[in-house]
Amino acid sequence: MPDLDIQKAERILIVKLSSIGDVVHALPTLVALRRRFPNAYIAWLVEEKSKDIVLEHPLLDEVLIFPKEKWRRDMKERSYGPLIREVRCFARDLRARRFDIAIDLQGLLRSGLMTWLSGAKVRVGFEDAREYNHLFMNRLVHSDRNGRHAMETYLDMARHLGAEGRCTDTLFYISPAAREFAARFLSESGAGEGEPLVALNPSTSWQSKCWTAEGFAGVGDALWERWGVRSVLFGSPRDVPLIESITALMRNRPIVAAGQTSLKDLAAIVERCALFIGGDTGPMQVAVAIGTPVVALFGPTNPRLTGPVGDRFTVIQKEYCCSRERRNKRVCATHECMRWITVDDVMAAAMQQLREHGKLGGGKARPVKPPLHEG
């Protein structure tokens, strides 16, 4: 056991590298640690793709970027000399910060190595971590993962250090600059001040977690034609072809934000929306964290483990194919568990959320003339 009085810890490192949804899930742990150690210097080590979640966060003193993709390219190109020098420099800078405690919430080989390289006196990891991660730790935490949400397992780390927290303590930070971008983008896209909007996020990291393009197009049309609510379609630059295929199926013209926003910008626009509809993916977790009501479409993954938390969501999941056994399949031959979700299923859940949270004035449709789809 390391010789350190935990109560006197002054410098703490959180290691949670990715993915976007997982980093969001770790935010309550940050809140708990800051509450327990109000005067400590707290830093977070994160990968480039997820950095926007924690950059400028008011509870953090520093955000350190783990250059995973750069090092991977160097490995692929066999640039071993520059890579070794970069790793040494990175490790030296990390160790120079003299952390007292490092908490590895990732539980993999690379995160364990970074935790060890930090030189922290106390290195806390999960007892059941993968890839020999435990070899880099000197304190191991037992966490019962059976049926418990990922947020609860991360909070077990904070509890080990005497901190307490709740899954709903997300405190997602949206910068003034991102809010200014959202206001400008929506205005330039023709959205009126106070006009109700619904965010649609069709893409996910796994093909098996994606709902159909026809389904999203049908929901987008129904939102406008029944209630006069315009859709905002989100996605990364690589999702643009998918978004274009959805808009081509729609009778009405949505606002397309795909490929035009950073993660911070996406959060600021979603904050302006009355509802978020999408699959088990990072942007859905962002919507939950900022308090936007959510309709979450689940297939092969288990919403009890990674789904939304709180009281502003509805999960839709059909008991078919791989979803029956929650096998977390990246590829599914039949795609039944997503195909059996209907437009009516989603619209009923959307109406429930919009009515419960007062976004449609009781859910009465407004008499509107749908805009024609251009082209």
N, C-alpha and C positions, 0 to 999 in steps of 0.2 A: 504493500500500500504506500503510495507516494506521501512524503512528509510535507503536507500542505493543509493549513486550516482553511477549509472551503469558505467559511464566513469572511475570510480576509482576502479572497481572490479579487484581484484588481484588473486583470486582463483576460478576456474570454473570447475564444474563437468558435464560431458555429461553422461546421462543414456540412453543407447541403448543396450539392453541385447542380443537380437537375432532377426531374424535368420541371416544366413550368408549373404543372399542377402540384407536384411534390413540394416545390419550394413554397407555394402558397400554403400547403398543408403544414409547413413548418413555422409559419408566422406566429401561431399561438405560443409556440415554444419560446420564440424571441420575446414576446410580451411577458411571459411568465418569468424569464430570466432577468429581464430589465426590472420587473417589479421586485424580484428577490435581491438583485444587485444594482440598486439605483445609481451608484456612483462608479460602477465598473466601466472599463473601456471594452466595448463589445464590437467585434468584427465578424464578417460573414464571408466565407470563401464559396464562390459560385461560378458556374460556367457562363460563358458569354451569352448563350441563348436565353438564359433565365435571369440575367443581371437586372433587367428593368424592374423586377418585382421588389428588389431590395435597395437599389440605388436611391440615394437621397432619403432613405427611410429615417424618420425622426428618432427612432429608438436605437439606431446604429451609429457608431462612431466611424466605421470604415467598411468599405466593400472591396474585397480582393477578388480579382478575376483569374480563374483557373483556365489557362489557354489550351484546352483539350484539343480543339480542332487544329490549331497551329502545330502542336506537337504530333498529332496524327498525320498531318501532311508531311512533316519532316521525316517521320518514320517511313511513310510510303515512298518518299523520294530518296530514302537512304541518306539523308543529311544528318548523319549521326554526330559529327563534330559540333555543329551549331546547336543541335538538340541537347547534347550533354552540357554545353556551356549555359544554355537557357535554363535547364533544370537546376543546375548548381546555383545560378543567380537567383532563381525563384525561391529555392530552399533557403538560401542565405538571407534573402529579404524577409521571408516568413519567420525564420528563427530570430531575426533581429528584433521582432516585435515583442519577444519575451512573454508569451502567453502563459498564464498560470493554469488555465483549463482549456482543453479543446474537446468539443462535443461532435462526434461523427454521427450525423443523422442519415447518411447515405448507406453505410454498411457494405461497401465494396472495396476491392483491392486499391483502386486509385485514391479513394477518399481516406482509406486507412493509412496509405503511404503519406498523404498530405498531412494528416493528423499527426503522424509520427515525426515528420520533417519540421513541424511547427516547434518542436522542442518543449511543448507544454509539459509541466510537471504532472498534471492529471489529464489523462486521455481516456475519455468515456465512450464506449461503443456498445452495440447490442450483442448480447450473448449468442444469438443465433444468426449473426451477420454472415454473409456469403464471402466466397473467394479468400478465405483465410484472413479476413479483416481483423479478427480477434487478436492476431499475433502482434498488431501494432498498438493495442490498447493495454492499459494497466488497471482499468475499472470496467467491468462488464455488467450491463443492466439486463435483467430478465424482463421481457415484455410479452404478455399474453396476447398474441395476434389473432387468436381464434375468434372471429366474428367482430373484432374491434376495429374501429375506423383508424386509418393511418395517423390522423391527428393525435389520437389518444396514445398510440405507441410512441410518437415523438415526444409527447408531453411526459411520458415515463422518464425520459432523460432529465427533464427539468425537475421532476419530482425527486429523482435520485440526488439532486443537488439542493434539495430543500425548497424548491419553488413549486407553486401551484398555479394551475391555469385551466381554462375551458376551451373547447374546440371553437366556440364562437368568438373568441378574442383574436380576430384576424388582423385588425388594424392595417388594412391595405392603404398604402400612401399613393395619392394621385397629385402630381405637381401642378402648380398654377399654369405652367407652360403647356402641359398636356390638356388642361381644361380650356385654355385659350385656343389650342388647335382644334379641339372638338367643336367648340362654338363656331369657329370659322369654317371648318369643313362642312358641318351640317347646314350652315347658312348658304354656303356656296353650292351645296347640293340641292337647295330648294326647300329645305325643311323650315317651316315657320316656327316662330318663337312659341314654345310650349306645345307644339304639335306632338301627339303621342307617337312613339316609335317602338318597334320591336326588333331586337337583335337576333339575326339568324346566323348560326355558325355551322355550316354543313360538314366541314372537314374534321378529321381526327388523325392521330398518328398511326392508327391501325385501320386497314380496310374493313375489317370485321366489325368495327364500332361505328361505321358510317351509315346513316340513314340514306334513303334514296334521293336522287336529284328531283324526281317527280314529286316526292313527298314535300320537300322544302318549297318547291315551286307552288304546289297546291296550298300550302299553309300561307305563303306570301300573298297569293291572290285572295284567299279567304279572309285574311286579316284586313285587307283593304276593302273588299266588297261588302263584308258584313259589318265592319266597325269603323271603317275609314282610318285604319292604322297602317302607316307605311313601314316597310321592312328595311333594315340595314343589313346587308350581307357582308360578313367578315371572312377573312382567310389570309394566308401568307401569299407572297408572290407566286409560289409554286401551285397555289390553289386557284389561280385566276382562270385556267381552262374549265375547272369544275364550276366556278361561279358563273362563267359565261354560259355554260350549258344549262344552268338553272334559270338564269334570266331569259334565255331563249325559249324556255318552256312556259314562262309567265305571261299572263295577259296584261299585267300592270307593271309599271316601271319602279323598281326598288332603288334605294340608295346603295351604291356599291363602294364598300370601303376596302375590299380585298386588295392586298398588295400596296396599300397606300398609308398604312399605319404602323407605328411601332407598338410594342406591347403596352407602353404607357398611354399612347394615344387611343388604342383600342379600349383600355379601361375607362378612359375619360368619356368616350362616346357611349359605352355600355352603361355608364353611370347616368347618362341622360335618357336611357331607354326605359320604358315601362315594364319590359319583360325580355328575358333572354331565352332562346330555344336552341338547343344543341346537344351533341353527344358527350361522351365521357372524355373530356379533353381539357387542356389548360385554360382556355378562355372561359369555359363553364365554371371552373373553380375561381377564376378572377371575378366573374359576375356574382357568385355567392359571397365572396369576400367583401365586395363593396356594397352589398345589400340589395342588388337588383333581383327581383323575383325570377325564378328559373323554372323552366320545363326541361328536364334532363332525360335524354333518350338513351337507354342502356341496352346492350346486347350481351356479349360474352363476359363482361366484367361485373363485379359484385358491388352494387351501390352501398352496401353496408360497410365496405372497406374503403372505397374511394369516392363515394357519392357526395352530394351536397349535404350540408349540415344546417341546423337552425330551423326556422318555421316559414320560410319564404320560397318553397320549392315543391314541385311535383315530379316524381320519377315515373317514367313509363318503361316497363320492361315486360316482354312477352316470354312465356315459359316454353320456348322451342329450342331445338337443336342444342348448340353448345351452351346457351344460357342456363339450361336446366341443371347442368353440373358445374356451372361457373368455372369453365376450364380456361378462361383468359386466353382464348385462341386469337392469334394475330391474323390468321387466314381461315376462312370458313367456306366450305364447298357450297353450302346451300344458302347461307345468309338469311335463314328463316327468321331468326330472332329479331332482326331489324326490319325485314320486309313486311312482317305481320303488324308492325306499327302503322296505323292508318292516319290520314289527315284528320279524320273526325276525332280520333284519340287525342291528337295533339291540340286540336282546337278546343276540345272540352277542358283539357288541363290548362290551356292558356286562359280561357274564360274564367276558370276557377281562381287562378292566381291574380288576374286583373281585377276581378270583383273583390276578392279578399283584401287587396291592398289599395283599393280606391283609385285605380288608374283609368277606369272607363266610366265613371259616374254611374255605377250600377250595372254596367255592361250593355247599355242600350246603344244600338247602332246609330250612327249619324247618317243622314241622307247625303250621300256624296256621289259624284260622277267619277268613276275610275279613270285615271289617266291612261291613254293608249300607250302600249309598248312600242317604242321606236324601232323601226326596222321590220 
